[in-house]
Amino acid sequence: MTTLDTVNTNSESLAARAYRILLDRLIMLDIQPGEPIMEKQLAEEMGVGRTPLREALKRLEADHLVVTYPRRGTFASQVDVTELAHVSEIRQALEPLAARRAAEVKGGEMRAQLLEVLDELKSLDPNQSQRDLLSYDLSVHRLIYSVTHNEHLSETLIRLDNIATRIWAALSDRLPALHDHIVEHTTLLEQIIAGDAEAAEQTASQHVKNFYTMVREAL
């Protein structure tokens, strides 16, 4: 790797680090909807400069997780539950596609990771904190998306899943146990590992429907 490559990588990693930290805080509502993003304070706290932080904020704005107002600053976006209908409509089309592609290669080079996650799911502790369970749910989805090796599909689904998870966090006091929803992935992972593309597609579709129905019934 050349010196220039090293410099670019270091610059990008700072922005990526800031993005990951803020993404987690926004999804889990550590930064509350409507709360201002204090750039100077966050930059110092995360050990990054203002430039990488602003790069991260641009990505988060594209993700619809923050919004910037001229002369006012940047704020965490509001959680709009009505947005779930539009998000679910797209996920209904794309989640089954990702599951099918993952099953067609039986997990590919990530098969061992899928088997490990499958074992974890079967003994998942329902008494874990909601934050831990939400993080786990996100990681399972991302693992399935990564198997597809379709960057455009993966990026789109990650963004939509982030929004759906944020809605879940906002309504957690009115929704059923998160543990049961996560354990639904057990069947899906078994079908992917077995290479049953059609069944995986159907299971992923039903999983999205179940989530949407559950939220609607809680409103």
Buried (B, 14 or more C-beta within 10 A) or exposed (E): EEEEEEEEEEBEEBBBBBBEBBBBBBBBBBBEBEBEBEBEEBBEEBEBBEEBBBBBBBBBBEBBBBBBEEEEEBBBBEBBBEBBEEBBEBBBEBBBBBBBBBBBBBBBEBBEEBBEBBEEBEEBEEEBEBBEBBBBBBEBBBBBBBBBBBEEBBEBBBBBBBBBBBBBBBBBEEBEEBBEBBBBBBBBBBBBBEBBBEBBBBBBBBBBEEBBEBBEEEE
